[in-house]
Amino acid sequence: MKTRLTKSEMEIMEVLWDEGKALTTSEIIQRSKEKEKEWKDSSVHSAYKKFNEQRCYQSRGI
């Protein structure tokens, strides 16, 4: 099944792909600041939940 991601979700996935390893919400937020973009904690949690539901990405201990 094809999954469509929002622009922000895609940016979060790119942070994960660039890093090449699992990141905590805090680490993702820190990386976003480095890219002059800042996500809220709730936004990252929502994206992780969607990724897990759609099996785009599997995280541990949301």
Phi, psi and omega in degrees: 000136180278135181247131177258132179248149174288170179301315180295318178298319179296320178296321177295316178299320180297323176299315180296315180296316180299321182286326178076014178205167178294141178233150173282166176303316180299320179293320178296317179298318178297316179297324180294324177297323178295334180262017179060034176222137181230123177260151174280155178306317181295326179293318179293318178298318179297319179295315178302318180299314179296317179301317179294315180298321182264005178058036176279328188201138178248121179252166179248129173059063177297000000 
